Amino acid sequence: MIEQRDRLLESLFDAADEKLSDETFTSSVVEDVRSHRRRLLFGRLAVAALLVILELLLDSPLQASLGNAGDVLGTPLYPVKHEWIGFILTPINSVAGLIGLILLGLHYFYRKIAP
């Protein structure tokens, strides 16, 4: 067995064992993350409250819009004559399926490019 050790590597391992004493940095990072989560939560709650108020005031246009969007997204891309094949291919053979596949492809492409 070789007893020679690399001094630089040994010094790096010794430096890694030292405990970091900068508590102000870690506490500021934790506080920034907490404030970001709070702002995100309050923003989402504000949007949800605004949607509920608009739904009550504007005589349910959101319900009609979502119904129309559901009809459009469920439209088949290619008409299938056999009922059981159409039932099996419904998730893929629709506008929503096409949009989902495009978004999955973009996500996969982004994950391959981004570090």
C-alpha atoms as one frame of an Amber mdcrd trajectory, in Angstrom:
protein
   0.000   0.000   0.000   1.307   3.434  -0.888   1.785   5.807   2.045   2.393
   8.913  -0.058  -0.426  11.429   0.015  -1.095  14.482  -2.047  -0.617  17.517
   0.209  -3.035  19.711  -1.739  -5.761  17.082  -1.606  -5.167  16.536   2.097
  -5.379  20.290   2.773  -8.683  20.453   0.877 -10.133  17.643   2.981  -8.946
  19.397   6.144 -10.547  22.669   4.990 -13.825  20.869   4.289 -14.017  19.748
   7.911 -13.977  23.332   9.199 -17.333  24.599  10.316 -18.592  27.793   8.690
 -19.269  30.499  11.239 -21.116  33.020   9.072 -24.597  32.730  10.557 -25.736
  36.117   9.223 -25.417  34.930   5.622 -27.414  31.762   6.194 -30.080  33.578
   8.176 -30.428  36.212   5.432 -30.804  33.491   2.782 -33.433  31.700   4.869
 -35.312  34.971   5.406 -35.199  35.753   1.663 -36.657  32.340   0.852 -39.393
  32.776   3.454 -40.311  36.241   2.175 -40.407  34.946  -1.408 -42.771  32.149
  -0.344 -44.980  34.625   1.526 -45.170  36.956  -1.480 -45.976  34.041  -3.764
 -48.708  32.797  -1.422 -50.273  36.257  -1.059 -50.114  36.783  -4.817 -51.912
  33.511  -5.447 -54.517  34.318  -2.808 -55.079  37.753  -4.354 -55.588  36.246
  -7.820 -57.983  33.642  -6.418 -59.950  36.317  -4.531 -60.097  38.480  -7.660
 -61.416  35.540  -9.698 -64.092  34.801  -7.098 -65.177  38.456  -7.001 -65.297
  38.682 -10.795 -67.242  35.429 -10.955 -69.845  36.813  -8.560 -70.066  40.244
 -10.160 -70.024  39.345 -13.840 -72.752  36.688 -13.916 -70.506  33.636 -14.411
 -68.553  34.466 -17.584 -65.689  32.392 -16.246 -67.880  29.324 -16.149 -68.964
  29.813 -19.761 -65.386  30.504 -20.877 -64.046  27.403 -19.151 -66.856  25.327
 -20.659 -65.982  26.576 -24.130 -62.269  25.957 -23.509 -63.073  22.413 -22.384
 -65.054  21.803 -25.552 -62.238  23.123 -27.736 -59.540  21.161 -25.898 -61.536
  17.952 -26.175 -61.945  18.278 -29.949 -60.427  15.259 -31.704 -57.652  15.967
 -34.179 -58.476  13.016 -36.398 -61.940  11.397 -36.494 -61.826   7.701 -35.587
 -64.623   5.465 -36.889 -64.314   2.607 -34.407 -65.635   3.532 -30.991 -63.235
   1.467 -28.868 -60.145   2.712 -30.730 -61.420   6.258 -30.375 -61.903   5.705
 -26.639 -58.338   4.421 -26.253 -56.800   7.226 -28.341 -58.901  10.064 -26.879
 -56.156  11.405 -24.550 -53.695  11.637 -27.439 -56.093  12.429 -30.281 -57.216
  15.825 -28.996 -56.089  19.419 -28.930 -55.269  19.079 -25.226 -53.151  15.991
 -25.920 -51.252  17.835 -28.634 -50.630  20.807 -26.340 -49.526  18.427 -23.575
 -47.087  16.632 -25.875 -45.659  19.959 -27.056 -45.213  21.152 -23.476 -43.560
  17.866 -22.468 -41.209  18.150 -25.433 -40.321  21.730 -24.512 -39.724  20.699
 -20.919 -37.479  17.827 -22.013 -35.613  20.136 -24.406 -35.174  22.769 -21.668
 -33.892  20.169 -19.175 -31.319  18.956 -21.706 -30.050  22.463 -22.480 -30.220
  24.083 -19.038 -27.590  22.966 -16.528
